[in-house]
Amino acid sequence: DLYAVLGVDESATDSEIKKAYRRLSVKHHPDKGGDAATFKELTSAYEVLSDGERRALYDVGG
């Protein structure tokens, strides 16, 4: 679940999603000692949920 990856509810606003992504990306960035796979998962989730069309498709089809 992409929402769980970012730790937000399905009703989260764009700004809440962005804030969660920024917080987690700093924590998990490989340059800061984080795990590259986790960072990639966060980024993939953010790319879908931050795009209105892609988010709508995800919400319908999972």
N, C-alpha and C positions, 0 to 999 in steps of 0.2 A: 504494500500500500504506500503510494507516494506521499500521502499526507502524514503517515506514521514516520516515514524516513525523516521528514522535516519537523516532526513533532507538533503539527498543527491540526486543527479540526477541518472537516470538509467545508465548513462555512467560513473559513479564514479569508480575510480580505487580501488583496494583492500586497498591501504594505506589510501585513502580518507575515505573509509567506516570504517576502523579501527580507524582513528583519530576522526571521528564523534561519533562513539560508545564510545570511551574513554571519550570524552568531556561530552557527555550526561549522561554516567553512573556515573561519579563523581557527576554531578549535581543532579541526581535522585536516587542515592543509598540510600536504607532505613537507613543504618547506619549514613548517613549524613543528615537525616531529610526528605529524598525524599519518594515518594510514591512507595510501593512495586509492585503494579500492573503495573505502568509505567516502572519501572526498568525491570520487567519480560518481558514486551512487547519489550523493547529495546534489551534485551538479545536474545529473540527469533528471532527478525529481524536480528541481527548480526550473529547468528548461521547459518541462511540460506544464507545471502548475503556474508559471508566470506568463504563459501565452494563453490568452483567452480562448482561442479556438481549440488548441490542443487540450486545455483543461476541460472544456466542455465535452470533447470526445472521450477523454479519460473517464469523466464522471458518468457518462452513459454506458461505456463499454468496459470500464475497469481496466 
